[in-house]
Amino acid sequence: MPDRESHEDPSQRNSRETDAERKKRRDRFLRDLAEARELRDRVQPRRAKTAKLRHAMRMRTFRW
């Protein structure tokens, strides 16, 4: 039988998790994401440059 936690109501799960725990988890995720991006940029500099140029073009053409 699957464990019960996967079938709980999300509001019940949130009540057990404090804001501090959520913030720690989020900070760790964002740190790992930044680290992964830096690694990818070092390993594939040409692709990273292209991605930066593409992102800059997207930002220039974005309308507020």
C-alpha angles and dihedrals in degrees: 000000000000115000116267097236093073090059099047124119109262091232090060091050092050093052090060094047114075124217090248092056091048091049091050091050092047093048091050091049093050091047091051091047092052090047091051091050092050091050092049090049091052094046096044108027095165093053090045092052091049091049091051092050091048091049091049090051091049091051092049092052096043114111120213 
